[in-house]
Amino acid sequence: MDDLLMISPGNKAIEFIVRRIVDDKYRGNVSIQHTVYDMNKIIILLKTLDKFAPNKQLMKIRTEDLSRRPANTPDETVYANFVSDFSRQVDNDTQDTIRKNIFPDLHRMGLIDRYDKSKIRTDPYRQTPIAYVSITDQGLKLIKASPLDQRFIWSKALDLILGGLVDITLEILRDDDYRYENITKWEYMFFVSAVNLSDDFSFSITKDECIKLIKEFRRLSIFQIQQVIDVLRETMKPERYTGNKTNQRDFHNWRNKNDRIFERFSQTVYFQVSGKNKDREVCSLSTKKIVAKSGKIVEIRKRSLSEKIKYYKNHEIPKKIPGFELHHVVALSLSESPEQYDMFDKWQNMVYIDAFKHAQITQNRNRNVIMRTKFDDILLIDYSNNVVYLRNKKNIAYKPELQSAMTEYNKSLRATLSR
């Protein structure tokens, strides 16, 4: 690590990278699977699933690898036919690839449910033997939506599996205080992916801390940034470490994970990814104009400055409060159409809260969409009754007289949401 620190002594960004890779969980949250797919492929898969297991029926799937048991049992015949039908339409995916790689991602996206042998729905983030799958209401909505709405629903699904990182990146690129036109692959990998992680990660940072680190990183010359990458590539090789995989460090594996994430970012309605090669990829806001059904043009690149100013003005907040961040109660990334995106990006759907509370909401995957009040305080609640309590003047800066306007608007937004 001394070689890394000597590239630019005292540079806070490099010091943070060192602090991050010392942690055994340096790669961040649960990885998405390495299997390559896009929205169109998944829509075909879900349509095929709905064909072989209509009306959200449970379909019995294979429970052992083909290498161990090549033949399907009689009750796995429907699954075998499903895979065969799907593979004829797209890539020749195997029964193992679908059940071990694609299905776990789709479960975490909320597009399918998976069940154990007793037909009890399982937790998408726990290692549990799986015996059945079924399409969900959200999966049905995706395959039946218009092409434009499909892109929004798919973007929402990707944000869910990425732990809110689509929304965090969207906030950074849209915020006029930061004025960032793009985020590089390395800036995302080192800093953005560390925003609002749980206490299990020693390197979790706030959004404002992330911005400061990116600024520090951009003070390095192109040559110094390349030095950082080269030192990490050389140092973080599994064979250079003793012990199990937890003790080892693997730069290639870490970078490969972030390559997959940028590939997913490019599939969202919000971002475009460009660059001469994988090392030089940057993520920026989409420049494509989106036309709502009403004919109104919704521009992703249009920053929310006017609504942000309205929030500060209406709540009589004269200047930025250190450690506080503006948060959309119903996150923009939950939009399932351009109309919803436009509705969510209003000052009535914003709260100016401290970074710790903001992190709690992100860690709960932006599920705290229900707004309630208690005296002058605000409560943000999810549908499982998990509460983030915002005490007036301590955790939230706002004008209590506007409670009614905020809660009524929140009620109208929730009427449009899918749980």
N, C-alpha and C positions, 0 to 999 in steps of 0.2 A: 504493500500500500504506500510505502514511502516514495516509490517511483511515481505514483499517481499524484501525490501531494506536491512533489517537487516540480511538476509541470507549471504550476502557477501558485506559489506559496501564499496562503491566506485567502485564496478564492473560495468563497462559501459554497459554491455549487459543487466543486470537486470534493470539498470536505463532506458535503451531504452524500455524494455518491459513495464515498468510503464508508460513511455511517450506515448506508443502506445495505451494501454488500456484506457487511459484517453480520447482519441479521440473517438467520437461516431461512427466513421467509422473504428474502430480497426480491423475488419475482412478483410479489404482490398477491392479489386475490386469485381465486380459483381460475385456472386457465380454461379457455374454450378449446374444444377438440381441434386437432390438426387437420381433420378431414376438410377438404375444400368443397364449399357449396355456396350458392347464392340464393336470392329470394325465389327466382324462377324454378330452380331445382327443388326447393322446399315446397313450393306451391304444388308442383307435380306430385311430390311424395305425399302431401296431405290429401290431395284429391284422390290419390290411389288408396290411401288408408281409409278415406271416407267411402270409397267404392267397396272395399272388402270388409269393412266394419262400419256400416252406415248407422246414423242416428246415435253416434257416440258409444257404440257397442264396444265391449272389451275384446281385444284380439289376443289370443294365446301366441306367444313368441318363443323362439328357440332359447334355451337356457344354457347350452354348452357350445363351445367352439366347434366349428366344422372339422377341425383337425383331430378332435377327440371323438366326435360322433358324427360322421359324414351324413348319415341318413336322418331324415326328419321323422319324428313320431307322428302318429295319426292326428293328434290334436294340434300339431304345428303345420299342418298342410295349408291352412288358410294363410299363415304367415309366409310360407315358402312361395305360394302363388302370388301374394302381394309383392314380395321382393322381385320375383321374376317379371311381373307386369311393370313394376317401377323401373327396373334395370333396362327393359326394352325401350323405354322412353328417354332415358338419360344415360349417365355413365353406368358401367357394369358393376354396381356396388353389390357386395356380398351380404348374406344374412348377418354375418358377424360385424361387418362395417356399420351397418345400419343400427343394429341393436346396441353396439358398444361405443360408437362414436357419434352418430347423428342423433339418435333418440335422447341421450343425456342432454345435449344442447337444446333440443326442441322442448324437453321437459322444463328446463330452466328458463326458457323463453315464454312458457305458458301456453305453448301451441299444442302440446299433448300432455296427457297424464300417464304415469307408469304405476303399476300395481305389483304387490307381492303375490305369492302363490295362493293366499287367502282372499285375493281381490281387494285388498286394502290399499288405498292410495299412499304412495311413498313420498318422502321428502326428496325434492330434486337435488339437494346438496349432500345427501348422505349415501354412503356405499351400502346399498341394499340389494339382495337378489331380486331380479325383476322377472315376472312371469307373464304380465299382460300390459297392453297399452291401449289407449283410446284417444281420439281427437277431442280437443276441448272446444268450448264456445268461441274462444279467441282464434283457434285454428280454423274453425268454420268461417269466422268473420274474415280472416285473411284471404281464403280461397274464393269468397263470394264478393269481395269488395271491388270497386272500380280500380283500374291500374294505378291512378294517383294515390288513392286512399291506401292501396296495398303497400306503397312505398312508406307511408307514414306508419302503418301498423307494423311493418317489418322493422322500421327504425326503432319503434317502441320495444319490440321483442329483443333487438340487439342491445339496447340500453339495459334491459332487465338482466340479460346474461352477463353483461360487462360491469355490473354493479354500479350503474349510474354514471359511468365514465363518458358516455355520449353526452349526457346532460352537463357534466362538469366542463368538458371540452367546448361545448356549445356556449356555455356561460362565459368562458374565458375569451373566446373569439368574438363574441357579440358585445362585450363590455367596453364602452368608450373610455373607461378609466385606464384600461390596459393598452388599447390601440394595437393589438397584435393582428397582423394579417394572416399569419399562419403559425403552426406549431410543427417543429421538425420531429422526425422519428425519434431522435435521441432525447429531445426535450420531453416528449411524451413518455418515453421509456423510463427516464431517470426521475422526472419530477411530477408530471401530471398524474401518472398512475399511482402516485403516493398520496394523492389528496383524499382526505376524509376516510382513511382506512380505520379499522377498528383498533382497540387497544392491544390486540394481538401482535401488531406491527410496531416496532420501536421507531420506525421512520415516518409514521403518519404525519402529514402536514396539512395546514389550511390552504385554501385557495390563494389568499394573499401571500402566504409564505412561498407557495409554488411560483407565483409571479416574480417574487424577489429573486428566487433561485434561477429562474430562466434569464432574468436580466443579468445576473452574475455570470451565467454560462455564456451569454452572448458577448460578454466582455473579453472572452478568450478569442484569440486569433483562429483562423481556419486551421492553421498548422497545429495549434495547441489542442483544439477539439479532436483533430485526427490522432494526436498523441494519446489523448484520453481513451479513445476507442481502441487504439492499438495495444495500449498497456492492459486494458481490460480483456481484450481477446487473448493475449498471451498469458495473463495471470489466471483468468477464470477458465481453466481446463480441468475437467474432472480428474484426469490422471495425476494432477499435481497435488491432490488432496488425499488424505487417508480417511478411513471410516466409510459410512454409508452415504447415500445420496443427500441426506440432510446436511451432512458436514461438507459435502463437495460444493463447488461453484461451477456453473456451466454457462458461459457467456453466449454460446451458440443457441442453447435451449431458450435462454431468456430473450434473446433478440428474435428468435423464431416465433415466440409467443407474441411479441409486439408486431411482427410482420403480419401475423394473422389478424391482429386487432385493427391495423391500418387497412387491411383488405376488407374487414367488416365495416369500418368507417366509410370507405368508398361506396358501400352499398346503401348507406342511409340517404335520406332525402336532404340532410343538413350539410354534408361535407363533400369535398372533392379532394382526391389525393393525387399528387403529381410529383415527378422527380425523374432524373436521368437513370437512377438505379435505386435499389432498396436502401442503400446507405444515405441517399440524398432526398428521400421522400419527405414531403411536407403535407400537412393537412390544413386546408383552409375552408372557409364557408362556401357553400355552393353559390354559384352565380346564376343558376337557372331561375327564371321567373315561374312562379306557380300561380295558376289561375283557379280560384275557388269556384264553386258552382254558381255563385252569385255574380261572377264576372270580376270580382275584386282580385287584384294582384297581391299575393302574399310573397314578400321577398325575405328569404332567410338571411341575406346579407344585411338587411336593414336593421340597424342596431336599435335596441329598445330605449334609446336616450329620452325620447319624449315622454314615455310612460314612466321611466325612472325619475325624470324631473318632476312629473306630476305627483309621484309618491312623496318625494322630499318636500314639495311645496304644500301638498294637502295635509301632510303630517307635521308640517312646520319644523323640519329638520334642517338647520342652517348650514351644517358642514359635515363632512365625512367623520364617522366615529371610528377610532382605531379598534381593530379586532371585530368589527361588524361587517356583515355581508348581506347583500340583497338576495332574497330567495323567492322563487315562484312557488307558492303553496302547492298548486297543481303544476308539476314540472312541464316545461315545454316538450320534453322528450316523451311525455305520455300522450301527445296528440295522435289522433288516428285519422286526421283529415286537415286540410289547410284551414278550414273554418274553425276547428278546435284550436289550432296553433295561434290563430289570430285572437281568439277569445282568451286563451291562457296568458297572452302577452299584454296584460292590462295591469295598471297600478293597483286595482282592487284585489288582484291575485298575488300581490307581493307583500313580503314582510322583511323588515330590516333587523336582522338578528345576529347574535354573537356567533363566532365561528364554531364554538364547541357544540352549540345546539344544531347548527347547520350540519356538522359532521354526523350527529346522531341521526338526522333525517336521511342523509345520504347512505349511511350504513344500513338503514332500514329500506333501502332501494326506493326512496322517494314515495313511500306508501302513506305517509302522514298527510293525507289530502283533506281530511275533515277538520274544519275550523269551528271551535267552540270558544266561549268566553267565560271567565270567572272573575267577577268584579272588573278590574282594569287589566287583567292578565288574559293571554291568549293560549289556548290549548290546540295543538295540532295532533290529530288522532288518526290511526289507521283502522282498517275494517276488522282487525283483531283486537282492537281497544288498547293498543300500545300508544302511550301518550308522551309527547314532547311538550313540557310545560314552559311557557315563555312569560317570565315575570316582567311587567312593565318597568321600564327604565333600568332593568338589570340585564335581561336577555333579549329584549325587543325595544326598538325605538319607534313609537307610533303615537297617534292621537286617539285616545279611547273614545272620543265622541264619534269616531268613524267606524266603530265596531259593527253597527248595523249594516252599513254599506258593504263592509268586507264580508260579513257572514252571509248576507243575502246573495252576494255575487258568488261566493264559494258554493252555496247551495245550488245555484243555477248551473255552475260548472260541473258539480258532481252528478247532476242529472244526466250529463252527457257521457260519463265515464263508464268504461267496462271494468269490472273488478277482476 
